[in-house]
Amino acid sequence: MSDSRDRPTTGLLSSSTLVTTVAADQTAGGLPECRLRRVAQYIQENLHREVRLAELGGLVHMSPYHFARLFKRSTGVSPHRFLIQRRLEEAKALLAAQTLPVAEIARSVGFRTASHFTATFRRATGITPSAYRGGGEAERPPGAGAVNGGRIDVP
């Protein structure tokens, strides 16, 4: 029998690279590794646009509800939270590497407005995108934001 210790840990990654380890034991009832990889790759390739739950479910031939349950069981986070985390990781990389305006970076990673991006970024990191770019502390202060600590495990 499998217990919660067999499940992967979740949250924002410290780098923009996905950790590619997932619990090999699929007895917990999560998504098969190949489907989880397909969804993670699709999300990464489509960060710049709106991605709907039905679209992700269709990608792995499941109803949206069933897909969402299995995805959360496999990763520990909902598909929406996973998408937001990936967008923030991509935004961090762009903020560190480029001098594009924050509003342009926000749009390029799928946020409709710069204000929504800034609020989401601050909630997750504890600082604004501009402060992050200026060399501000990249780690969240304890208790800041609703994002889990640890990492997202994807095969």
C-alpha positions, 0 to 999 in steps of 0.5 A: 500500500502506498501512503502520502510519503510516496507522493512528490513534494510541490511548490516553486522551483529555485531555478527554472528547471523542472525536477524530473523525478516523480514517485515511480509508484502510481498506486496512489492513483495519479496521472501516468508519468508519460501523460504528466510529462505531456501536460507539463511540456504543453503548459511550458510551450503555451505559457504565453496564452490562456490554457483551459482545463478542458484543453489539458484534459483533452490532451490526455483524453480525460474529462476536465474534472477527472484530469484535475483530480489526477493531476493534483494527486500526482503533483500536489498542486492544481493544474492552475497553480502549476501553470501560474508557478511555471509562468512566474519561473519564466518571468523570473528568468526574463527579469534577470536576463533582459531589460524588457519592460515589466508589462511586456514580460507579463504579457509574454508569460500569459498575464493579461495585465501588468498589475495582475502579474505584479500582484501575483509575483509579489504574493509568491515571492514577497517582492515586486518584479522591479525589485527582483530585477534590481537584485532584491531578495528572491526568496519569499519571507516566511508566510508570504504567499499561498505557494507551497515550498519545496519543488514540483516533481514531473517526470 
